[in-house]
Every structure is written in structure tokens, then in C-alpha cells.
């Protein structure tokens, strides 16, 4: 994930659409009672709580200490920890790795995929949603052009996002031993709220 500092209050107020859209992902997860679940990139813990309500024994992890502090304060009965997606310390521990709107921030993606595969028990499942090919293309194009016009072009290493195609990410996951049984790239137009956001 990026090196940015996250503001949990701003995230919950102005960007709540991120986790609210992720609720539909819970249906795909089909959590069974008593399953051990890792919520990777849990943010302020709202979807982690939904997984727990479904009967999971869940651990929410996020790279942002600020997000984890907020998650613990809101859901003190759930386990949360500060953990980087690139250095997951787990080995054959989880029936399900669940991740909403996180992995497009994580580079290099192969390292994250390897950690996810290692964290899963044999036969375990990965259910995720992330930005894909073409995501925020108009925004990034305008931003990168403005920076280039200002004499400060963006190099590939400075781009904080990873937006792969379905085939690219499926190939990456399969190279780490994960079988992709369902993947779809879809449009989800989202109005940006707040000052200068058009909402």
C-alpha cells in the first residue's frame, strides 16, 4: 500500500462508498460459521464486522495504524492488527482471504499474491475487489499531463496504483498456485464528493 497517512474520520465520512460498495462482495465470500477469515486492507473495520456477523473468526489487518486504531475503537470485540500486505506473516491459517478496494494500492503485486497464497489453508478461498484496467483513467491522465506540463513528469515507480486487466491479474494469481474460478471487470461510475469533487 502507499506510504500515505490515512485519515479514518475523512475515510468514513467522505469515502464511505468504498466499504458500502464492498458489501456486495460479502455474498461472493459465502462465509461459513466458524471459518477463519483474514480481511486484508480492513480500513476502519466495517466489512470486517460484517464478516464476523456472518459467523467468521476474523482478523482485520491494514498497513495504516490510524485505520486500525479507529477499527479497534469501533469494534473492540474484533481482532485487528497493523500488517503490510507485502509482508503477511501467516502460513496455512485462513479459510478465506477477503479484500475490498486495497490491492490496487499494493506494489509489487506478485509479492502480495505470494503472501495471500501462503496465508490460505489448502482449499482456501480468495475473494477480492480492486480497481482494474482503465480505473480513474481520466483523472490519472489529467494529473500526469499537468505534472509533465509543469516540468515534473511522473515515472512508473511514482504511480501509486496498480490497475491490471482480468487476464493479467488472473495469470499473476495462478502463478502463485491460486485457481481463478470467477473474475469480472466492470464499470462503477462514482461521483466524487466534497470540495472540487463534483458531488
Helices and strands as residue ranges (DSSP letters): H 8-14, H 17-21, H 23-29, E 36-40, H 46-53, E 57-62, H 65-74, E 79-82, G 85-87, E 94-100, G 103-105, H 109-119, E 120-129, H 137-149, G 156-158, H 166-175
